[in-house]
Structure formats: C-alpha cells, structure tokens
Amino acid sequence: MKNWHELNVAITGMNNRPDNPGPGYAIARCLHELPQFRGRIIGMGYDALDGGLFHRDVCHAGYLLPYPSGGEDPLLARLLAIYEEQPFDVLIPALDSELLAMSRLQSRLAKHGIQMLLPSATQIGARSKDHLPDLCEKAGVQTPPVRMLSSAAQFHASGLEDWHYPLVVKGVFYDAQVVHQQAEAKAAFARISAQWGIPVLVQPWIEGVEFNLAGVGDGQGGLSAAVMMRKQAVTEKGKAWAGMSVSCPPLLEAAQRLVKSLQWQGPLEVEMLRDREGIFHLIEINPRFPAWIYLSEGCGLNLPQVLLRTLAGNLPAKLPPARAGHLFIRYAEELVISLEDYESMVMRGSSMHVLEPALGLRVQEIGS
C-alpha cells in the first residue's frame, strides 16, 4: 500500500443536518487539514441534499450510494463503479446502518485494492444495544438493563411493571427519547419503530453527565488511540452541540476492557453516563467515528490519521496524548451550490469538484 499521506480516501456519512449530523464531513476535515496529506477525498452519501457531498474546500468529488437495505450486491456494484471513475485506496464507512454490509464486503473490496479497517460482523453484533448487558457482564462494565419491545402494547405487559418513569426508548440503529408517562412512551415507540424498525429498546433513565470516547481498536485487544469528551450542550436528539476534551481514567479503563473483550478492530465510540455517585454506566458502543471527531484534530490526536497510518503499516509506537481542555462548538452555515451541481447529483449520482491549493498548514503531525 502507498504511504498514508498519498492514499485516496472515500468517506460515507456526508449528511450535515445541524440536529443530527453524520460523521463523514468531520472525518474529511481531519484528513484535509493534515499538512502532509496529499490524497484525494471522495465524499459519499445517500441523499442529494447531503451537504458534505458539495463542500469544494474538502471533497474532490461526491457520489450517491444505494441504501444498504437494498442488499450488499447493489452496494458493491456502485462502489466499484465509483472506483472505476474515481479510484480510491481506503473506504471509511461512517454510519451505523451501513457497517454490517460494509464489513461483509471487506474481502471482496480488498481484491480490488480497497482497504477498510472494520470490525467483523460478529463483533458488530456483540456490541449492539440489545446485547450490551451480556458484553458488559463479560467485560466488567456497568450498564442499565434493557428490554426489547415489538409492540407498544408491551408497555402494559408484565416485565415493565417494576420499572418507573422516566424511561429511555431507543431505536435499533439511531434515535433515543426520554419519556415520562405511558402515552409518551407509546408515541415514541410508534415514531422510532416507523423509522428504524423493531425491536424498540427500553431502558431505565439514569440522571448523570455524559462522557464519550472515540478511538481506534487494533484488532488484537488493544486501543491504539483514544480521545475523550464531556458533553456540554446537546440537541433535542441528544447529539453533542458542544463538548470539551477531557482526561477521564474511569472512561478510558472501561473502554479498554470493552475493546479487549471484543477484540475490536477499527473506529468506535463509547458512550457512558456518570451518575451522581460517580459510577460510569455504558449507554452504547457505536462502530464508527462520531460526528464530533473533528475535536480529535483540535486536541492533537487526529484519529482518522491514526486509521490511515494503521492501514499503511506505519503507525508510530508511541502517540502523543490528546490534550484536555479544548472545547468544540458545532454551528450551522449555508452552503451555496449551483443548480448544475445539484442536478448532476440527482440525475447522475455524482458531482465533481476542483480544490483550491491549501492556504496554510496548521496541524501538527502524529509521529515522525
């Protein structure tokens, strides 16, 4: 494989909706701002209005993909068609809903020279929300109990009678809502199941402060690098609107135990709540980089770079620690594109861009 800074990289998840952005554009920004990075960045998404597909300052080209629910063969065919038009060396999937299909396609894409750093389908299943109690028992990590519902009528059923409101109602892939009474719980079930399917998960609500860890697992039980963040402000969907990098040994130790238990390979996000007694409870493990991943560049440990250097086989033996005390604040801005660009995305499923030369270099490299 090429040296890491020469790799052409395709990145999915280019949606930047302010209330629930995908991680793709943030990953692209992390790579684009590395001084030595000379590869091309190809943005991929599932909707012609995914803003990251059109960001000329970062992405050389943007392409639409078929939804993963349509099956792995159409997804593979589309990826290879894009590869023929715009060759890339590395693919970084950034959405939970596509990870299983992408993981199963790893070996087939590798035959064409496309590399990914992903967990296996078995590992992805083991960290799913409905399996967290088993995983946490094995790893020695606290987590709230969870129950799976296939019908809103089950809020009346035996088994939930000993649980008191508020509760958290969750989708299998995305979305969570805190509910305070049964009618609200049923409405949340109807909304979430309509969008994400069943089962819908229910947990007791724990009052506390949320801490997140983003990292890269080495596939042998180790955590190659990690950046930790405490949420400072959230959207209505519970997504971080602002957060501060922190040093949090209990969070790091819990993440290390989980990664070791799973033998995790590739990016992940560990979400935990610290309750009033200071106990950390695992809420979920996401099998990809989070939307706040740009904070990793800002605090000196660029995790997308760690991923590329791992694939290229030149990750330094010792990485600099992430600096604590750096705050990110998410903001929205208007992106103006030509009708021609938008029509090309709708009709052809692609839009090509030409980047301006970099105006400056301001990011410190990891390692030598």
C-alpha distance (Angstrom), angle and dihedral (degrees) to the residues before:
residue distance angle dihedral
M1 . . .
K2 3.82 . .
N3 3.76 122.0 .
W4 3.81 110.1 -79.2
H5 3.82 95.1 -107.2
E6 3.82 92.1 56.3
L7 3.80 96.6 51.9
N8 3.79 120.2 118.0
V9 3.80 107.4 -136.5
A10 3.82 131.2 -157.9
I11 3.81 115.4 -160.2
T12 3.81 128.5 -171.0
G13 3.82 128.8 -158.5
M14 3.82 97.6 64.2
N15 3.81 94.4 159.5
N16 3.81 111.2 122.2
R17 3.79 102.8 -176.5
P18 3.81 105.0 160.1
D19 3.82 96.2 -129.7
N20 3.83 95.9 45.3
P21 3.81 113.6 11.1
G22 3.77 124.3 -177.3
P23 3.82 118.0 -121.9
G24 3.82 96.2 -122.7
Y25 3.79 100.9 92.1
A26 3.81 91.7 44.7
I27 3.82 89.9 52.4
A28 3.80 89.5 49.4
R29 3.80 91.2 50.7
C30 3.80 90.6 52.0
L31 3.80 90.8 56.0
H32 3.79 97.0 38.3
E33 3.80 92.6 56.1
L34 3.81 95.1 52.6
P35 3.83 107.0 108.3
Q36 3.81 95.7 -140.0
F37 3.79 97.2 43.2
R38 3.80 109.6 112.8
G39 3.78 101.4 161.7
R40 3.77 128.4 110.1
I41 3.81 121.5 -103.5
I42 3.80 118.1 -143.5
G43 3.81 116.2 -166.9
M44 3.81 120.0 -147.8
G45 3.78 129.8 -169.2
Y46 3.78 145.9 154.2
D47 3.81 102.0 -124.0
A48 3.79 130.8 53.3
L49 3.81 88.1 -132.4
D50 3.81 94.2 58.4
G51 3.79 97.0 125.1
G52 3.79 97.4 -152.3
L53 3.80 90.0 66.4
F54 3.81 89.5 69.3
H55 3.82 102.6 41.7
R56 3.79 100.8 122.8
D57 3.79 93.5 -173.0
V58 3.82 92.0 64.9
C59 3.81 114.8 14.8
H60 3.80 122.1 61.5
A61 3.80 91.1 -161.3
G62 3.80 140.6 1.0
Y63 3.82 128.7 -145.3
L64 3.78 137.6 -177.3
L65 3.81 121.0 -129.1
P66 3.81 129.9 -157.3
Y67 3.79 113.4 -106.2
P68 3.84 113.0 -91.4
S69 3.81 89.1 -125.2
G70 3.81 87.0 71.0
G71 3.80 90.9 69.9
E72 3.78 138.9 -93.8
D73 3.83 97.9 -87.8
P74 3.85 96.0 61.9
L75 3.80 89.2 44.7
L76 3.82 91.5 50.9
A77 3.79 92.0 46.6
R78 3.79 91.7 51.9
L79 3.80 93.4 47.4
L80 3.80 91.4 51.3
A81 3.81 91.4 46.8
I82 3.81 89.5 53.8
Y83 3.80 89.3 46.0
E84 3.81 90.6 56.0
E85 3.79 90.9 52.1
Q86 3.81 98.5 36.9
P87 3.84 111.5 16.1
F88 3.80 116.8 -144.5
D89 3.80 132.5 -178.5
V90 3.80 101.3 -157.4
L91 3.79 133.0 36.4
I92 3.81 119.0 -159.1
P93 3.83 111.2 -167.9
A94 3.81 110.6 -156.7
L95 3.83 106.7 -177.9
D96 3.81 128.5 80.9
S97 3.80 93.3 -139.9
E98 3.82 93.3 60.0
L99 3.81 99.8 40.4
L100 3.80 97.6 88.6
A101 3.81 93.2 51.6
M102 3.81 91.8 43.8
S103 3.80 91.6 50.1
R104 3.79 91.2 52.5
L105 3.82 89.7 50.2
Q106 3.81 94.9 52.4
S107 3.79 97.4 100.3
R108 3.81 94.1 42.9
L109 3.80 92.4 50.2
A110 3.82 91.1 45.3
K111 3.81 88.8 61.8
H112 3.81 87.2 64.6
G113 3.79 93.2 47.6
I114 3.82 96.5 -99.4
Q115 3.80 111.8 134.8
M116 3.80 129.3 -161.8
L117 3.80 132.4 -179.3
L118 3.79 102.0 -143.4
P119 3.79 140.3 141.7
S120 3.79 119.8 -109.4
A121 3.79 122.2 -97.0
T122 3.81 88.1 -105.9
Q123 3.81 91.8 54.5
I124 3.79 91.9 47.4
G125 3.80 89.8 52.7
A126 3.81 93.1 47.3
R127 3.84 91.7 58.9
S128 3.80 95.6 45.9
K129 3.79 115.3 125.3
D130 3.80 94.7 -107.7
H131 3.82 91.6 53.1
L132 3.81 97.7 46.7
P133 3.84 95.8 100.0
D134 3.82 90.9 57.7
L135 3.79 92.8 45.3
C136 3.80 93.2 47.2
E137 3.80 92.6 49.0
K138 3.80 89.1 53.2
A139 3.80 93.7 45.7
G140 3.80 96.9 40.9
V141 3.81 96.0 -117.3
Q142 3.81 127.6 136.4
T143 3.83 119.3 -117.6
P144 3.82 134.4 163.3
P145 3.82 116.4 -103.4
V146 3.82 115.0 -99.4
R147 3.79 133.6 -154.6
M148 3.79 128.4 -166.0
L149 3.79 120.4 -134.5
S150 3.78 126.9 -166.1
S151 3.81 95.4 -179.4
A152 3.79 136.3 33.7
A153 3.80 86.9 -129.5
Q154 3.79 87.8 72.6
F155 3.79 89.9 75.5
H156 3.84 82.8 77.8
A157 3.79 93.3 45.2
S158 3.75 129.7 106.9
G159 3.78 109.6 -94.6
L160 3.80 96.2 53.0
E161 3.79 94.9 57.3
D162 3.81 92.2 90.9
W163 3.80 92.6 51.7
H164 3.77 118.3 89.5
Y165 3.78 128.8 -152.4
P166 2.96 137.3 -70.3
L167 3.80 96.3 67.8
V168 3.81 132.2 170.8
V169 3.82 116.8 -124.5
K170 3.82 112.8 -160.5
G171 3.78 138.9 -173.1
V172 3.79 121.1 -129.7
F173 3.82 92.6 -113.7
Y174 3.80 107.6 11.8
D175 3.76 144.8 -1.9
A176 3.78 132.8 53.0
Q177 3.79 132.4 -166.8
V178 3.79 131.6 -169.1
V179 3.82 109.6 -135.0
H180 3.80 128.0 -166.0
Q181 3.80 103.2 -168.3
Q182 3.77 140.5 22.6
A183 3.82 96.9 -100.5
E184 3.79 90.1 52.8
A185 3.81 90.1 47.6
K186 3.81 91.9 53.7
A187 3.79 91.8 48.6
A188 3.81 90.2 50.4
F189 3.81 90.2 48.9
A190 3.82 91.3 52.0
R191 3.80 93.5 48.5
I192 3.80 97.2 44.3
S193 3.82 96.1 42.2
A194 3.81 90.7 49.3
Q195 3.80 90.3 56.4
W196 3.81 103.7 32.8
G197 3.79 105.1 19.5
I198 3.78 130.7 -129.5
P199 2.93 148.5 -13.8
V200 3.78 98.1 55.4
L201 3.79 114.8 -160.7
V202 3.79 127.0 -133.7
Q203 3.81 127.1 -164.2
P204 3.79 136.8 169.7
W205 3.79 111.7 -97.4
I206 3.80 115.6 -113.6
E207 3.77 119.5 -157.4
G208 3.76 110.7 -136.1
V209 3.80 150.2 96.8
E210 3.80 119.0 -67.2
F211 3.79 121.1 -128.3
N212 3.80 123.1 -176.0
L213 3.80 132.1 -164.2
A214 3.79 124.8 -160.7
G215 3.77 117.5 -165.4
V216 3.79 150.3 145.4
G217 3.80 120.3 -113.7
D218 3.80 118.4 -147.7
G219 3.82 95.7 -144.9
Q220 3.80 92.3 -116.8
G221 3.79 99.3 79.5
G222 3.79 97.4 -82.3
L223 3.80 132.8 113.8
S224 3.81 106.5 -134.1
A225 3.79 94.9 -166.3
A226 3.79 138.8 -11.0
V227 3.80 139.7 -169.1
M228 3.81 120.4 -164.7
M229 3.79 128.7 -155.1
R230 3.80 137.9 -176.8
K231 3.79 115.2 -146.1
Q232 3.79 113.1 -119.1
A233 3.82 99.8 176.0
V234 3.81 133.6 6.6
T235 3.80 139.0 -163.2
E236 3.80 123.4 -119.0
K237 3.81 86.6 -89.8
G238 3.81 91.1 55.8
K239 3.81 93.7 -108.3
A240 3.80 117.6 145.4
W241 3.80 112.6 -96.8
A242 3.78 92.2 171.3
G243 3.78 133.0 8.4
M244 3.79 142.3 165.0
S245 3.79 128.8 -134.0
V246 3.79 111.2 -117.1
S247 3.78 142.7 177.4
C248 3.80 106.1 -123.9
P249 3.82 115.5 168.3
P250 3.85 96.0 -172.4
L251 3.82 90.6 54.3
L252 3.80 92.5 46.2
E253 3.81 92.5 48.0
A254 3.82 91.9 49.6
A255 3.82 90.9 48.7
Q256 3.80 91.3 49.3
R257 3.82 91.1 52.1
L258 3.81 91.1 49.2
V259 3.81 93.5 47.5
K260 3.80 90.5 48.3
S261 3.79 92.1 49.3
L262 3.80 92.4 48.7
Q263 3.83 96.2 37.4
W264 3.79 82.4 -135.8
Q265 3.80 121.3 -158.6
G266 3.77 122.0 -163.5
P267 3.81 135.8 3.1
L268 3.79 123.5 -14.3
E269 3.78 142.0 163.5
V270 3.80 121.8 -143.4
E271 3.82 114.8 -158.5
M272 3.81 118.2 -163.1
L273 3.80 137.6 169.5
R274 3.80 122.8 -142.2
D275 3.80 108.1 -148.5
R276 3.81 128.0 -151.1
E277 3.80 90.6 -86.2
G278 3.80 91.5 54.3
I279 3.81 94.5 -108.5
F280 3.81 116.5 142.0
H281 3.83 118.5 -134.6
L282 3.80 122.6 -167.3
I283 3.80 111.5 -125.2
E284 3.78 100.0 177.2
I285 3.80 146.8 -33.4
N286 3.79 116.7 -130.7
P287 3.83 115.1 -155.5
R288 3.81 95.7 -138.3
F289 3.78 143.6 41.1
P290 3.84 114.8 -64.1
A291 3.80 126.0 -118.4
W292 3.83 88.9 -107.4
I293 3.84 91.9 60.1
Y294 3.82 91.8 116.7
L295 3.81 86.2 75.9
S296 3.81 87.0 70.8
E297 3.80 89.5 64.8
G298 3.78 91.1 46.7
C299 3.80 94.6 53.6
G300 3.81 96.3 45.8
L301 3.81 105.1 -100.2
N302 3.80 107.3 92.2
L303 3.82 103.6 -162.2
P304 3.83 98.2 -168.1
Q305 3.80 86.4 56.0
V306 3.83 88.8 51.6
L307 3.81 88.1 54.2
L308 3.82 93.2 51.6
R309 3.78 93.3 45.5
T310 3.81 90.1 49.6
L311 3.81 91.3 53.6
A312 3.81 91.2 45.4
G313 3.81 90.8 50.6
N314 3.81 96.8 -122.7
L315 3.81 104.5 102.4
P316 3.82 108.9 145.7
A317 3.80 116.3 -113.0
K318 3.80 90.2 -123.6
L319 3.79 124.9 35.3
P320 3.81 126.0 -162.6
P321 3.82 114.3 -103.2
A322 3.77 118.3 -106.9
R323 3.78 110.4 -102.3
A324 3.80 115.8 -116.8
G325 3.78 123.0 -140.0
H326 3.80 100.0 48.7
L327 3.79 116.3 129.9
F328 3.79 128.0 -153.7
I329 3.79 123.1 -160.8
R330 3.77 117.7 -169.3
Y331 3.79 117.4 -140.1
A332 3.79 137.5 179.8
E333 3.79 126.1 -127.3
E334 3.76 135.2 175.2
L335 3.80 118.1 -104.8
V336 3.80 113.1 -154.0
I337 3.80 116.5 -155.4
S338 3.77 133.9 168.8
L339 3.78 121.5 -99.5
E340 3.80 86.1 -122.3
D341 3.81 90.9 60.8
Y342 3.77 92.6 48.2
E343 3.81 93.4 46.2
S344 3.80 89.5 50.5
M345 3.80 90.1 53.9
V346 3.80 92.8 48.3
M347 3.80 97.1 43.0
R348 3.82 103.1 31.8
G349 3.78 100.8 21.3
S350 3.80 92.0 -124.7
S351 3.78 144.6 79.4
M352 3.81 124.2 -167.1
H353 3.79 123.1 -146.5
V354 3.79 137.0 -170.3
L355 3.80 115.1 -144.7
E356 3.76 124.6 -140.2
P357 3.85 116.5 -124.9
A358 3.79 113.6 -86.7
L359 3.81 111.8 -89.6
G360 3.77 96.6 -152.0
L361 3.78 147.4 -9.7
R362 3.77 117.0 -123.1
V363 3.79 109.2 146.6
Q364 3.79 120.5 96.2
E365 3.80 114.7 -131.0
I366 3.79 122.8 -118.0
G367 3.79 109.3 -117.8
S368 3.76 126.3 -23.9
